Amino acid sequence: MTTCVAERGVDTWRFLRRMDRELDELIAADACPGGLFPGSVEGHRVGYMPGHSLLWVEGHPVADRLADPDELPAAHRRVLDALEAAGLPRGRDGGLSRVDATVTVRCGGPSGLATLQGVAALDVPRMKPAVYGKPPQTVYWQGERTRKVFARVYDKGLEAGTALAGELLRYEDQRRFAKDARRPVEHLEPAADFARRFAPLARSATGLRVMTLPVMQRELSEAVNCGDYSHLEAERLLGYLMLDSAWGRYPRSTWKRRRRELRDHGLVLADDFYEPVTVDLGAALDLAVGAW
């Protein structure tokens, strides 16, 4: 299957409305018992934070698909009209506090799984991966010293039950705006934000190839014939690949050291499945960044 971009756009957003008038504060507080409006407004959840005099609205700008950036102003107006129809005050614009800009890539199942494993092995300045599933189903990128999530790559087809494992990968820039950085909908730049988030990952992946075990064994053997590896080096790595895949009994420190050696040679092992697959990880991430 040819790898291609299936869709790109904004998945989830959250915008705020300031209640400047005392009457609006009373109406919002009364309509949101316990801080949450019972029911939905144009498919969005609505809540009120009385301590900040802020009404928050969160959901999908367009139902059942990603929203193109050009659609956002109209979607914003539509939700505001629905707020009024539901008896809630519009208030004043408080800006966007959350925007999830995403790209969904369609790929062959094994190559998608290999891509997730490659993403999990990347070294990115000031960020660290958190991996869920084996083989990986979701890779979160968090702050190196915090648990704050900046981005994730996950198996969208598996999550939604619409495709087999590895067939649909979603790259998501999970952007949360602090108070002084919140923007009006009209000033949103999801393409630039997505690129700022994933371009460092793409640079880190340049030159890396993710391979399943049969392909990597063949690659190392050919590298010895070409003089790129010494026999001792290839022997050590091939021994690691065979023993670890068979028993998984390597000490953690040795396991990490062997993986680092492979990565230094531009190789990442895709575990847990044995189909002959090779993925150019840099190209896979460049495809996602270029989708905007």
C-alpha positions as CSV (number, residue, x, y, z in Angstrom):
1,M,0.0,0.0,0.0
2,T,1.3,3.5,-0.9
3,T,1.7,5.8,2.1
4,C,-0.4,8.9,1.7
5,V,-2.0,11.7,3.7
6,A,-5.7,10.8,4.4
7,E,-6.7,14.1,6.0
8,R,-5.4,17.1,7.9
9,G,-7.1,19.7,10.0
10,V,-8.2,20.7,13.5
11,D,-9.7,17.9,15.6
12,T,-10.6,19.4,18.9
13,W,-10.6,23.0,20.1
14,R,-11.5,24.8,23.3
15,F,-12.4,28.5,23.4
16,L,-13.3,30.9,26.2
17,R,-15.9,33.6,26.7
18,R,-15.4,36.3,29.3
19,M,-18.5,37.2,31.4
20,D,-18.0,41.0,32.0
21,R,-21.5,41.8,33.2
22,E,-22.8,40.6,36.6
23,L,-26.0,39.5,34.9
24,D,-24.1,37.2,32.5
25,E,-22.1,35.7,35.4
26,L,-25.4,34.9,37.2
27,I,-26.9,33.3,34.1
28,A,-23.8,31.3,33.4
29,A,-23.5,30.0,37.0
30,D,-27.2,29.1,37.1
31,A,-27.0,27.3,33.7
32,C,-23.9,25.3,34.7
33,P,-24.6,23.6,38.1
34,G,-21.4,22.2,39.4
35,G,-19.5,24.0,36.7
36,L,-20.9,22.0,33.8
37,F,-23.8,22.7,31.4
38,P,-26.2,19.7,31.3
39,G,-26.2,18.5,27.7
40,S,-24.2,19.7,24.7
41,V,-24.3,22.9,22.5
42,E,-23.7,22.2,18.8
43,G,-21.9,19.0,19.8
44,H,-19.7,20.9,22.3
45,R,-19.3,20.5,26.1
46,V,-19.8,23.8,28.0
47,G,-18.7,24.7,31.5
48,Y,-18.3,27.8,33.7
49,M,-15.4,28.8,36.0
50,P,-16.9,31.4,38.4
51,G,-13.6,32.2,40.0
52,H,-12.4,33.5,36.6
53,S,-15.7,34.6,35.1
54,L,-15.0,32.4,32.1
55,L,-17.3,30.2,30.1
56,W,-15.4,27.4,28.3
57,V,-16.6,25.6,25.2
58,E,-14.9,22.4,24.0
59,G,-15.5,20.0,21.1
60,H,-15.0,19.3,17.4
61,P,-15.4,22.4,15.1
62,V,-16.9,20.1,12.4
63,A,-18.7,16.9,13.3
64,D,-17.4,13.6,11.9
65,R,-14.2,14.9,10.3
66,L,-11.3,17.3,10.8
67,A,-12.0,21.0,10.2
68,D,-10.1,23.0,7.6
69,P,-8.6,26.2,9.2
70,D,-10.8,28.3,6.8
71,E,-13.9,26.7,8.3
72,L,-13.1,27.7,11.9
73,P,-14.5,31.3,11.9
74,A,-17.9,30.1,10.6
75,A,-17.9,27.2,13.1
76,H,-17.1,29.6,15.9
77,R,-20.1,31.9,14.9
78,R,-22.3,28.8,14.7
79,V,-21.4,27.7,18.2
80,L,-21.9,31.2,19.6
81,D,-25.4,31.3,18.1
82,A,-26.2,27.9,19.6
83,L,-25.0,29.2,23.0
84,E,-27.5,32.0,22.9
85,A,-30.2,29.6,21.7
86,A,-29.5,27.4,24.7
87,G,-29.9,30.4,27.1
88,L,-26.3,31.0,27.7
89,P,-24.6,34.4,27.4
90,R,-22.1,35.0,24.6
91,G,-19.9,37.2,26.7
92,R,-16.7,38.6,25.3
93,D,-14.0,36.7,23.4
94,G,-11.4,35.1,25.7
95,G,-9.4,33.4,23.0
96,L,-8.5,29.8,22.2
97,S,-7.1,27.8,25.1
98,R,-6.7,24.5,23.2
99,V,-6.2,23.5,19.6
100,D,-5.4,20.0,18.4
101,A,-4.0,20.3,14.8
102,T,-3.7,16.8,13.3
103,V,-2.6,14.9,10.2
104,T,-3.8,11.4,9.5
105,V,-1.6,9.2,7.3
106,R,-2.7,6.0,5.6
107,C,-0.1,3.3,5.4
108,G,0.3,-0.5,5.2
109,G,-0.3,-2.1,8.6
110,P,3.3,-3.4,9.2
111,S,4.9,-0.1,8.0
112,G,2.6,1.9,10.3
113,L,3.5,-0.2,13.3
114,A,7.2,0.2,12.4
115,T,6.8,3.9,12.2
116,L,5.3,4.1,15.7
117,Q,8.2,2.1,17.0
118,G,10.7,4.4,15.2
119,V,9.0,7.5,16.7
120,A,9.3,6.0,20.1
121,A,13.0,5.6,19.7
122,L,13.7,9.2,18.7
123,D,16.0,11.6,20.6
124,V,14.4,15.1,20.7
125,P,15.9,18.0,22.7
126,R,13.9,18.9,25.8
127,M,11.3,16.2,25.2
128,K,10.9,12.5,26.1
129,P,8.6,9.8,24.8
130,A,5.9,8.0,26.8
131,V,4.9,4.8,25.0
132,Y,1.7,2.9,25.5
133,G,1.0,-0.6,24.0
134,K,3.3,-3.3,22.8
135,P,3.8,-3.0,19.9
136,P,3.2,0.8,20.4
137,Q,-0.3,2.1,19.9
138,T,0.4,5.7,21.2
139,V,3.5,7.7,21.6
140,Y,3.2,10.8,23.7
141,W,5.9,13.5,23.6
142,Q,6.3,15.2,27.0
143,G,8.5,17.8,28.5
144,E,11.8,16.4,29.6
145,R,11.3,17.6,33.2
146,T,7.5,17.7,33.3
147,R,4.5,15.5,32.3
148,K,3.2,18.2,30.1
149,V,2.1,16.6,26.7
150,F,3.1,18.5,23.6
151,A,2.3,16.0,20.8
152,R,1.4,12.5,20.2
153,V,1.4,9.9,17.3
154,Y,-1.2,7.2,17.7
155,D,-3.0,4.4,15.8
156,K,-6.2,6.2,14.9
157,G,-7.7,3.3,13.0
158,L,-7.3,1.0,16.0
159,E,-8.6,3.6,18.5
160,A,-11.7,4.3,16.4
161,G,-12.2,0.7,15.3
162,T,-12.2,1.8,11.6
163,A,-9.0,0.1,10.4
164,L,-6.5,-2.7,11.3
165,A,-3.5,-2.0,13.4
166,G,-1.0,0.3,11.8
167,E,-3.1,1.3,8.8
168,L,-4.1,4.8,10.0
169,L,-1.6,6.9,12.0
170,R,-2.5,10.3,13.4
171,Y,0.1,12.9,14.2
172,E,-1.4,15.4,16.7
173,D,0.0,18.8,17.9
174,Q,-1.7,19.1,21.3
175,R,-1.3,22.8,21.9
176,R,-2.5,24.5,25.1
177,F,-2.3,28.3,25.2
178,A,-1.4,30.0,28.5
179,K,-3.4,33.1,29.4
180,D,-1.0,35.6,27.7
181,A,-0.8,33.5,24.5
182,R,-4.5,32.9,23.7
183,R,-5.5,34.0,20.3
184,P,-8.8,34.8,18.6
185,V,-10.0,32.2,16.2
186,E,-9.2,34.4,13.2
187,H,-5.5,34.6,14.3
188,L,-5.1,30.8,14.6
189,E,-2.1,29.3,12.6
190,P,-2.5,25.5,12.9
191,A,-0.1,24.9,10.0
192,A,2.7,26.9,11.5
193,D,2.1,25.4,15.0
194,F,2.0,21.9,13.6
195,A,5.3,22.4,11.8
196,R,7.0,23.9,14.9
197,R,6.0,20.9,16.9
198,F,6.9,18.1,14.4
199,A,9.8,19.6,12.5
200,P,12.2,18.8,15.4
201,L,11.0,15.2,15.4
202,A,11.5,15.0,11.6
203,R,15.0,16.4,11.9
204,S,15.8,13.9,14.6
205,A,14.5,11.1,12.3
206,T,16.6,12.1,9.3
207,G,18.7,9.1,8.1
208,L,16.9,6.6,10.4
209,R,15.4,3.5,9.0
210,V,13.1,1.2,11.0
211,M,13.4,-2.5,10.2
212,T,11.8,-5.7,11.3
213,L,14.1,-8.5,12.4
214,P,14.5,-10.4,9.1
215,V,15.4,-7.2,7.2
216,M,17.9,-6.0,9.9
217,Q,19.7,-9.4,9.9
218,R,20.1,-9.1,6.2
219,E,21.1,-5.4,6.4
220,L,23.9,-6.2,8.9
221,S,25.2,-9.1,6.9
222,E,25.4,-6.9,3.8
223,A,27.0,-4.1,5.7
224,V,29.9,-6.4,6.8
225,N,30.4,-7.4,3.1
226,C,30.6,-3.7,2.2
227,G,33.1,-3.0,5.0
228,D,30.7,-0.7,7.0
229,Y,30.8,-3.0,10.0
230,S,33.6,-5.1,11.5
231,H,32.8,-8.8,11.9
232,L,33.0,-8.4,15.6
233,E,30.6,-5.5,15.7
234,A,28.1,-7.3,13.4
235,E,28.5,-10.5,15.4
236,R,27.7,-8.6,18.7
237,L,24.6,-6.9,17.2
238,L,23.3,-10.0,15.4
239,G,23.7,-12.0,18.6
240,Y,21.8,-9.4,20.5
241,L,19.0,-9.4,17.9
242,M,18.6,-13.1,17.9
243,L,18.9,-13.7,21.7
244,D,16.7,-10.8,22.7
245,S,14.0,-11.6,20.3
246,A,14.0,-15.2,21.4
247,W,14.3,-14.8,25.2
248,G,14.1,-11.1,26.0
249,R,16.6,-11.7,28.9
250,Y,19.2,-9.0,28.3
251,P,19.9,-6.7,31.2
252,R,18.2,-3.4,30.8
253,S,21.5,-1.5,30.5
254,T,22.9,-3.9,27.9
255,W,19.6,-3.8,25.9
256,K,19.7,0.1,25.9
257,R,23.4,0.0,24.8
258,R,22.8,-2.3,21.9
259,R,19.8,-0.3,20.8
260,R,22.0,2.9,20.9
261,E,24.6,1.2,18.8
262,L,22.1,0.3,16.1
263,R,20.7,3.9,16.2
264,D,24.2,5.3,15.8
265,H,24.2,3.4,12.5
266,G,20.8,4.8,11.5
267,L,18.9,1.6,12.4
268,V,15.9,1.1,14.6
269,L,14.5,-2.4,15.3
270,A,10.7,-2.9,15.0
271,D,9.8,-5.5,17.6
272,D,7.0,-7.9,17.9
273,F,6.3,-8.7,14.3
274,Y,8.4,-10.4,11.6
275,E,7.2,-9.3,8.3
276,P,10.0,-7.9,6.1
277,V,9.4,-4.2,6.5
278,T,11.6,-1.1,6.2
279,V,10.5,2.4,6.9
280,D,12.4,5.6,6.2
281,L,11.4,7.4,9.4
282,G,12.5,10.9,8.3
283,A,10.5,10.7,5.1
284,A,7.4,9.5,7.1
285,L,7.6,12.5,9.4
286,D,8.3,14.9,6.5
287,L,5.1,13.6,4.9
288,A,3.1,14.6,7.9
289,V,4.7,18.0,8.3
290,G,4.3,18.7,4.6
291,A,0.5,17.8,4.7
292,W,-0.3,21.4,5.8
